[in-house]
Amino acid sequence: MLETRFDELLEFPCLQTFKVMGVAHERLPDDVIGCLQLHAPGDYNPTVKPSSKGNYHSVSVSVRVTSKDHMETLYKELAKLELVRVVL
């Protein structure tokens, strides 16, 4: 697993915006929110923006993360979603 320095750079708990880039499909935002609800239950209001050619969408959502491990888990689990290509 990738070794991160989130614990050195951030104070937990904190709000972190995740930007999830994926295939332009109506299911993408729901998949992202569904994954977040499993690992960080909350009331989310994602922002969805299409790419210039419309082939991809970015879903931005602010999440309350509680630790370095929690943040790494969110990145890992979001990246596993079928429609997702990149998580920033």
C-alpha positions as CSV (number, residue, x, y, z in Angstrom):
1,M,0.0,0.0,0.0
2,L,1.1,3.5,-0.8
3,E,2.6,5.2,2.3
4,T,1.2,8.7,2.6
5,R,2.1,11.7,4.9
6,F,-1.5,12.8,5.5
7,D,-0.9,12.6,9.3
8,E,2.0,15.1,9.0
9,L,0.2,17.5,6.7
10,L,-3.3,17.6,8.2
11,E,-5.0,17.8,11.6
12,F,-7.7,15.2,12.0
13,P,-10.6,15.3,12.0
14,C,-10.9,17.6,9.0
15,L,-12.9,18.3,5.9
16,Q,-11.3,17.0,2.7
17,T,-12.6,17.6,-0.8
18,F,-12.3,14.5,-2.9
19,K,-12.4,15.0,-6.7
20,V,-13.4,11.8,-8.4
21,M,-12.9,11.6,-12.2
22,G,-14.9,9.0,-14.1
23,V,-16.8,7.9,-17.2
24,A,-19.7,10.3,-18.0
25,H,-22.5,8.0,-16.7
26,E,-25.6,9.0,-14.8
27,R,-24.6,6.4,-12.1
28,L,-21.2,7.9,-11.3
29,P,-22.4,10.4,-8.6
30,D,-24.6,7.8,-6.9
31,D,-21.7,5.3,-6.9
32,V,-19.4,7.8,-5.3
33,I,-21.9,8.8,-2.7
34,G,-22.8,5.1,-2.0
35,C,-19.1,4.4,-1.4
36,L,-18.7,7.4,0.9
37,Q,-21.8,6.4,2.9
38,L,-20.2,3.0,3.6
39,H,-16.9,4.5,4.9
40,A,-17.9,8.0,6.1
41,P,-21.7,8.3,6.6
42,G,-23.0,11.8,6.1
43,D,-25.1,14.2,4.2
44,Y,-23.3,14.9,0.9
45,N,-23.9,17.5,-1.8
46,P,-21.7,16.5,-4.7
47,T,-20.8,18.9,-7.5
48,V,-20.7,17.3,-11.0
49,K,-18.8,18.9,-13.9
50,P,-18.5,17.4,-17.4
51,S,-15.2,17.4,-19.2
52,S,-14.7,19.6,-22.3
53,K,-15.6,16.8,-24.7
54,G,-18.3,15.3,-22.4
55,N,-16.7,11.9,-22.1
56,Y,-15.9,12.2,-18.4
57,H,-17.4,13.8,-15.3
58,S,-15.7,15.0,-12.2
59,V,-17.6,14.6,-8.9
60,S,-16.3,16.8,-6.1
61,V,-17.5,16.2,-2.6
62,S,-16.3,17.4,0.8
63,V,-15.9,14.6,3.4
64,R,-15.1,14.7,7.1
65,V,-12.1,12.4,7.6
66,T,-11.0,11.3,11.0
67,S,-7.5,9.9,10.5
68,K,-4.8,9.1,8.0
69,D,-6.1,5.5,7.7
70,H,-9.6,6.7,7.1
71,M,-8.4,9.0,4.3
72,E,-6.3,6.3,2.7
73,T,-9.3,3.9,2.8
74,L,-11.5,6.5,1.1
75,Y,-9.0,7.0,-1.7
76,K,-8.6,3.3,-2.1
77,E,-12.3,2.4,-2.1
78,L,-13.3,5.3,-4.4
79,A,-10.6,4.2,-6.9
80,K,-12.1,0.7,-7.0
81,L,-15.4,1.9,-8.4
82,E,-16.1,0.6,-11.9
83,L,-16.7,4.0,-13.5
84,V,-13.9,5.8,-11.7
85,R,-10.6,6.5,-13.5
86,V,-8.8,8.9,-11.0
87,V,-9.3,10.1,-7.5
88,L,-7.6,13.4,-6.4
